[in-house]
Amino acid sequence: MRVLWLSHWFPFPPDNGAKLRIYHLMQGLARRHEIGIIGFADPLPAEAHIQTLESVCKVISVHPGPFFHKQGIAELPGYFAPMPRHLFNSYTPAVAQAIQECVDSGWPELIIAHEAGPVGGMSHYALPYPQLSRVMEDLELAAYQEARNSAQGMKSRLGWGLRWWKTAQYVRRLLAEFDACVVPSQEEQACITGVAPGHKAALPIIPNGADLAGLEGDYGEPEADTLIFSGALSFNFNFEAMVYFLGEVWPLIRQQRPNVMLRITGKTDAETQGRLPAHPGVIFTGYVDDIRPVIARSMVSVAPLLQGGGTRLKILEAMALGVPVVATSKGAEGLAAQSGRDILIADTPQAYADTVLRLLQDTTLRETLRQNALELVRTQYDWRAISERFADALEAAHADHARR
């Protein structure tokens, strides 16, 4: 097939969760089909990055953004639009025109619209083309639903209730139009089915994965008393996780092992760091070109997430690099990992601190978790096998469309 991929993210370099997912699924799909991409990038990609991605797919056009570009009274139409306001107010005619020209040329047979979260993506750009097979990719609603359910105060509950109602109406419309909607976990599948119980679109589960071949290497021995959290604090769920961890768990760990260090990777700034609880022993690495040795030389990876959805790329990456993981139940949600065998799970500050301290002290436990987790990734979460399942799901959706 000739597949047109619409994306909010230019997927090279693959340095965040959305980009990693897109890039590895594209790589697998390119073994069987021809791919082109139209979408956004902020900032626009370097020419070298465009050339690298063109070894996987045809870069048709890339546009600055997306930007939420309406303010004041100009925002009002978005409140009455048949889609979430942020989608309406970030709509970019140049992107729509590029897609129209591509479709008019007769090139694509199937459109993939990447969502990258709670209805934050590109599906509305594909709505005008019912003659083509259309698939939503990585639709995640569970975190959005949780925010609605946990809202405090009348004003917040009302606001989230209205946003959720509009989002649910929009998702029902998309599911009536699209041939399939790819989701990363059973939790997301159940959430979407609850929103649209009578939908006819296929809902294949295609989880996140790890690039086992790309992560292989000799990175040296883990450094004593080192923890890592690999995730940009510009992402709200990561920031919230570190507020919790540094405020409630970290002091308990440092009380027992005062020399322990925590590395936090990913883009951040002084203002963001200043909003965190006091953090002696914490190193902010900033953006790292090659994250593999930083993770591999850590003794424990922490994933104290309190919100979010999908399956956690940071956990799978640590497992593939042989680093034991301690997570909250929410952090490990969506993974077929068993606590005590592949991962350790703790949901209170004291339990989390005790679990980390136990891992730092117990060489045998670390080795057992390392071997079990690596086997789990090898058998269930290798991107190469996952991308083959993704290609199968697209082909099934295209065949179903042709039969209608």
Secondary structure, 3 states (H helix, E strand, C coil): CEEEEEECCCCCCCCCHHHHHHHHHHHHHHCCCEEEEEEEECCCCCHHHHHHHCCCCEEEEEEECCCCCCCHHHHHHHHHCCCCHHHHHCCCHHHHHHHHHHHHCCCCCEEEEEEEECCCCCHHHHCCCCCCEEEEEEECCHHHHHHHHCCCCHHHHHHHHHHHHHHHHHHHHHHHHCCEEEECCHHHHHHHHHHCCCCCCECCECCCCECHHHHCCCCCCCCCCEEEEECCCCCHHHHHHHHHHHHHHHHHHHHHCCCCEEEEECCCCHHHHHCCCCCCCEEEEECCCCCHHHHHCCCEEEECCCCCCCCCHHHHHHHHCCCCEEECHHHHCCCCCCECCCEEECCCHHHHHHHHHHHHHCHHHHHHHHHHHHHHHHHHCEHHHHHHHHHHHHHHHHHHHHHC
